[in-house]
Amino acid sequence: MTLTLTSPAFNHQGDIPSEYTCDGQDISPELSWSNLPEGTKSLVLIVDDPDAPDPAAPKMTWVHWLLYNIPPSAAGLLRGVSSSDLPVGTREGLNNWDRTGYGGPCPPIGRHRYFHKLYALAVELPDLGTPTKEDLEKAMTGHIVGQAELVGTYQREQ
C-alpha cells in the first residue's frame, strides 16, 4: 500500500473552500494520512504554492506551512489546528510570511495550486529551530521512505 494524504475539505485537484484562505477564516484544513511505510520514525508536511505570484509567469514557490517531526502515531491534523494542538513532538518551520503556523491561500492573480506534501522519514530530525523550507529539505535528504501529495486550487474573486 502507498502512503496516502487526504482532506475532507477538498479533493485532489479540487477547489479549496474559502474558509481555509485569507478570504475566509484562514485556518488549516483537516488532513488525514494512512499507510505509513514500515520504519517510519517521523513525518514532514510542506504546503507550498509554485505559482506565485502569477500562474502565467511564476517567479517563486510560496511556502504556506512547514511541520516536521510529526510522530508516526499521529493519523492526521485537525481542522484549524493551532501550534499548541499539534501532535506532541511536532516542530514548526518558517513560512514565507516569516512566521510559524499555517497561512492560507491568498493569490494576487489567477488560479494557484497548493501542494500539501507529506514525507515519511526513517529518522526523527534533530532540532532545526524554525527552519526554512530549504533547511528542512536539506535535513530530509537521504531519509525519505515515502511521500504523498494532495493538491488543491484556489482563485480569489476579483
TAGI-V695751 format. One line per field, one symbol per residue. ss: DSSP state (H for helix, E for strand, L for the rest). phi: phi as a letter, one per 20 degrees, with the letter a starting at -180 (. if undefined). burial: b if it has 9 or more other ideal C-beta (glycine too) atoms within 8 Angstrom, else e. A space follows every 50 residues. Layout:
BEGIN
ss: ???
phi: ???
burial: ???
END
This chain:
BEGIN
ss: LLLEEELLLLLLLEELLHHHELLLLLLLLLEEEELLLLLLLEEEEEEEEE EELEHHHLLEEEEEEEEEEELLLLLEELLLLLHHHLLLLLEELLLLLLLL LLLLELLLELLEEEEEEEEEELLLLLLLLLLLHHHHHHHHLLLEEEEEEE EEEELLLL
phi: .dgcccbffbegmefefffecfeceldfffcccbmffgnfdaccdcdbce deecgfbfcadeedaccblfffffdrcffmfegfdfggnfdddeefelbe necfgbffbmedddeddddedecefffemdffgfffffffgndfdabcbc dccbcffe
burial: eebebbbebbeeeeebbeebbeebebbbbbbbbeebbeebebbbbbbbbe bbebbeebeebebbbbbbbbbbebeebeeebeeeebbeebbbbbbeeeeb bbbbbbbeebebbbbbbbbbbbeebeebeebbbebbbebbeebbbbbbbb bbbbeeee
END
